Amino acid sequence: MRELVTRVRDTLCVERREAELIVAALLDRPRFSVYFNEPIDDRARTLLVMKVAQLKQGVPIEYITNRTQFLDYQLCVHPGVFIPRTETEYFVELIIKKTKRPPDSILDVGTGTGAISIALAHAFPSSTIIATDISENALTCARTNIARYRLIQRIHLVRTDMLKGLAAPFDLIVSNPPYVPRSRLHSLPKSVKYYEPLIALNGGEDGTKFTKVLIENSVPVMKDRGCIAIEIDEEAESDLTDYLKTNTCLHYSFKKDLFQKSRYVFLEKR
Ligand SMILES: C[S@@+](CC[C@H](N)C(=O)[O-])C[C@H]1O[C@@H](n2cnc3c(N)ncnc32)[C@H](O)[C@@H]1O
């Protein structure tokens, strides 16, 4: 095992500690197991070498192990489905902190793996959630995760384009929509650009296309005193402020992420 760690370290040009984490993750064993120097059979070794070659090409480790951690939840994820990010974990924490009354009904637009819905279902045990996505691939993955956490009675998956066909009034509408401006897509890291689904990233010309559609279409289906929470691109605040000032009478506030970048907008109907 130690010799494998050395090989991974040299192949991927990473620190030994990171190589240990990678070997443990790829073998689906706890990290401390790499210190035991247990023998590894030929099949497992060959498989590991193949997976390391994929990593070297830029394939995200989550697509190789088919799992990812989101807050307290271990989720299944596979190629074609967006890998949930740390910024979104913080987004969920903010939503929970800002929500004063437990919402009866929540809508999660563009649910991907179902990460936001699963975390909110645990935070608000009496809420019913509708989670939508346009991608059948994403919905299949979300279905697996929702079943794993025994939430099929509470999270209902709908395949639709944004909010099309949804009528129920919601207390809380949340979304982490595609928001990368088209001009920045080419400069994304290789592992994102070549391996994550473009449909989950491309936010149109300036990255606010889906955010604006969301705001416009949320108003008619949100309850009085309802709230909308959207994750946005770090450069979108000024464009969205102009849009909100001229197009809605919603009360809005922008929130920063852990790196002090403006990354979330919260809107309320008052
Ligand atoms: C940035 S990912 C976020 C996924 C998940 N909510 C998360 O935070 O990990 C955006 C998601 O929106 C979905 N999506 C893209 N266009 C959509 C549309 N027109 N209607 C509904 N969902 C859409 C994508 O398939 C993807 O799952």
The ligand as an SDF file (V2000), in Angstrom:
LIG
                    3D

 27 29  0  0  0  0  0  0  0  0999 V2000
  -25.1270   24.3410  -11.0490 C   0  0  0  0  0  0  0  0  0  0  0  0
  -26.0830   22.8720  -11.1680 S   0  0  0  0  0  0  0  0  0  0  0  0
  -26.6930   22.7730   -9.4960 C   0  0  0  0  0  0  0  0  0  0  0  0
  -27.1170   21.3950   -9.0620 C   0  0  0  0  0  0  0  0  0  0  0  0
  -27.4820   21.2870   -7.5780 C   0  0  0  0  0  0  0  0  0  0  0  0
  -28.5980   22.1380   -7.2380 N   0  0  0  0  0  0  0  0  0  0  0  0
  -26.2870   21.6440   -6.7210 C   0  0  0  0  0  0  0  0  0  0  0  0
  -26.2660   22.7270   -6.1270 O   0  0  0  0  0  0  0  0  0  0  0  0
  -25.3520   20.8350   -6.6550 O   0  0  0  0  0  0  0  0  0  0  0  0
  -27.4800   23.4200  -12.0990 C   0  0  0  0  0  0  0  0  0  0  0  0
  -28.5680   22.3780  -12.3240 C   0  0  0  0  0  0  0  0  0  0  0  0
  -29.6110   22.9770  -13.0920 O   0  0  0  0  0  0  0  0  0  0  0  0
  -30.0610   22.0580  -14.0560 C   0  0  0  0  0  0  0  0  0  0  0  0
  -30.6600   22.8360  -15.1700 N   0  0  0  0  0  0  0  0  0  0  0  0
  -30.0550   23.4260  -16.2300 C   0  0  0  0  0  0  0  0  0  0  0  0
  -30.9420   24.0450  -17.0020 N   0  0  0  0  0  0  0  0  0  0  0  0
  -32.1640   23.8480  -16.4330 C   0  0  0  0  0  0  0  0  0  0  0  0
  -33.4910   24.2490  -16.7770 C   0  0  0  0  0  0  0  0  0  0  0  0
  -33.7420   24.9770  -17.8660 N   0  0  0  0  0  0  0  0  0  0  0  0
  -34.4970   23.8600  -15.9720 N   0  0  0  0  0  0  0  0  0  0  0  0
  -34.2480   23.1100  -14.8520 C   0  0  0  0  0  0  0  0  0  0  0  0
  -33.0070   22.7040  -14.4790 N   0  0  0  0  0  0  0  0  0  0  0  0
  -31.9830   23.0720  -15.2550 C   0  0  0  0  0  0  0  0  0  0  0  0
  -28.8340   21.2850  -14.4580 C   0  0  0  0  0  0  0  0  0  0  0  0
  -29.1840   20.0420  -15.0380 O   0  0  0  0  0  0  0  0  0  0  0  0
  -28.1210   21.1520  -13.1010 C   0  0  0  0  0  0  0  0  0  0  0  0
  -28.4970   19.9850  -12.4290 O   0  0  0  0  0  0  0  0  0  0  0  0
  1  2  1  0
  2  3  1  0
  2 10  1  0
  3  4  1  0
  4  5  1  0
  5  6  1  0
  5  7  1  0
  7  8  2  0
  7  9  1  0
 10 11  1  0
 11 12  1  0
 11 26  1  0
 12 13  1  0
 13 14  1  0
 13 24  1  0
 14 15  1  0
 14 23  1  0
 15 16  2  0
 16 17  1  0
 17 18  1  0
 17 23  2  0
 18 19  1  0
 18 20  2  0
 20 21  1  0
 21 22  2  0
 22 23  1  0
 24 25  1  0
 24 26  1  0
 26 27  1  0
M  CHG  2   2   1   9  -1
M  END
$$$$
